[in-house]
Amino acid sequence: MLRGFFLIFLLAGIVIVAMCGFRGEHGQRTPWEIFPDMVRQQKVRAQAPLDFFADGRGPRVPIGSTVPIGYEIPKPQMQAPPGITPSGAPAGEEFSHTPIGFSVGTDYYNTGKMGANWGTGIPVPVNAELMQRGQQRFNIDCSVCHGLTAAGNGIAKQYGLNTVVTLQDERIRKMADGEIFNTITNGKNTMMSYGGNVPVADRWAIIAYVRALQRSQNAAAADVPPEELAKLEKKAEAKPPEPKPASSPEAQKK
């Protein structure tokens, strides 16, 4: 009985090969496919004609005034002061900036690494514009999980995502900027990769804003400039005392 089974199995295999042929074999007739081959999909290939549209073209013309995600609009060329590169980096330390804002290089700006180690420092000029951009991108991409103050109390955690860490933790505050950049780019643990969604420049803007949030939630009086500290103390002294709650009629009777 077992011999008959193997014989039937062998004959069935020969019939299937004879009917369907081998992968890559040339023939005059359309091969039989038990399962549709992935090389023949119902899709429109790039630059292929299509009768569905009136113009006969398969690919559609991009919508006007739109740009691909991550594309950086070229900025007007400005004369940089002597010894300063157009990006603001010190002379000899120019970072690679390309029209497409995703990681394409191997330098610190694109990888967060200096050699074999994580680097520290924001490789772009930190100004009000960068901080505003970082705040905007953080609120859009990060606050859902990490919260608006980076305390790990975003709306996602309220709905059961209990693995969100607080960026105010001492470990994160001491973490190198390059390692945070790598985490944003490639993800870590339950955090997904944002390398395909957030351009390189925006990742550094987010890191700059995260550092500001960490400083704001863990600052001491010694971190405040003396002149600003004096102003705060004057405001505290000039603040009227809070009124005491009025006693209830029952207490007055007693």
Buried (B, 14 or more C-beta within 10 A) or exposed (E): EEEEEEEEEEEEEEEEEEEEBEEEEEEEEEEEEEEEEEEEEEEBEEEEEEEEEEEEBBEEEEEEEEEEEBEBEEEEEEEEEEEEBEBBBEEEEBBEBEEEBBBEEEBBBBBBBBEEEBBBEBBBEBEEEBBEBBBBBBEEBBBBBBBBBBBBBBEBBEEEEEEBBBBBBEEBBEBBBBBBBBBBBBEEEEBEEBBEEBBBBBBBBBBBBBBBBBEEBEEEEEEBEEEEEEEEEEEEEEEEEEEEEEEEEEEEEE
